[in-house]
Amino acid sequence: MKRILSLLALCAAAGAMLVAVVPAGAGTTATTVKVTAKEFKFVLSRKSAPHGKVIFKVVNKGKVKHDFKIAGKKTVMLKPGKSATLTVTLKKGKKYPYVCTVLGHAAAGMKGTFRST
């Protein structure tokens, strides 16, 4: 029984050291980017973000439907006044084109490039 208690105490001490070495929340941070869609452009709250998890909060302030596509993912088609959230994981030092996939919207200006650092 003493050996089991000693072993449990040793495991608890080792666990405490691991907690001290790894900062709370390490690897779980995400960057949020606000995206406003309107005819015929996107306005992003920032043009780049640290690599890793990026959350795009998209709101359609236009008068027609729009969506937002980046890094192989896209939102649902957003009616005027509606919003959606899109989460992607970006690699370090890459450029990611974004577009509205509605026919003709990208050609009219609803496109751009987002960078990860």
N, C-alpha and C positions, 0 to 999 in steps of 0.2 A: 504494500500500500504506500509506503514511504517513497518507493521508486516512482510510482505512478504520479504522486503529488509533485515530486521533484521534476519529473518530465513535463508535467503540465505547467509548472512555474517557469521552466526553461523555455517552453513554447510561447508562453505569454510574454516573456521578456524579449524573445526574438521577434514576435509580432509587433511589440511596441517599438522596437528599433526600426522595423520596416516602415511603420507609419511615420516615424520621424524623418526617414530618408526621403520618402515620396511625398511631395507637397499635396495638400488637400486639393482635390479637383484637377490634378495634373492630367492633361490629355483630354479633358472634357470641355474645354472652353470653345465657344463658337462665336463667330462674328456675324452680326446682323446687318443686313443691307436693306434699306427701304427703297422700293422701286415704284415709281408712279408712271402709269401708262396713260397716254392721251394721244390724240391725233396730231401728228404721226411721229411720235417720239417717246423715248423712255427717259426719265430723269432718275438717276441713282444717287443715293445719299453719299456714296463713295465709289471710286473707280477701281479700287484695289483692296485686297484684304490679305491678312496672313494666311498661309496655306493651312489646310485642314477643313474643318466643318464650317460652312458658311450658310446662313439662313437668309433667304431672300423673301421679304415681305412685300408682296405685289398688290397694288390697289389700282383699279381701273377708274380714272377720273375723266375718261373720255365719254363720247356719246355713242360709240359702237363697241362691239365685242373685241377683246384683245386677249392674248396669252403671253407667256414669257418662257423662253426655252434657253437653257444654258447647261453645259456639261452633260448632254445626253438626257436631261430631264426637262419636263415642262409642266406648267400649271394647267389646270382645266381652263376652258374658255371662260373668260370673265365678262359678265354683263356689266354695263355701266354701274358704277357705285359698289361693285363687289370686290372682294379681295381673296387672296390665297397665299399660302406659305409654301416655299420650295426649299428643301435642304439638300445641299450637295457637298461632296468632299473634293476639295481642289488640291492639286499637287503643287509643290513649291516651284516658283519661277515660271509658271505657265501662263499663257494667254488663252482666255475662253471667250469665243464669240457668243453673243446673245442676240435673240431675234424674237419678233412676233411672227408666229407661223400663219397668220391669216393671209390669204392670197393677196399679194401686192403691198402689204404693210411694211415689210422689211425694205422693199425697193423704194418706198415712200419715206424711209428714214427711221423706222423702228428696228434699229440694230446698233450694235456697238461691240466693244471688246472690254472684258473685265480681266484684271491681272491678279495673280496670287504671288505673294512675296515669301 
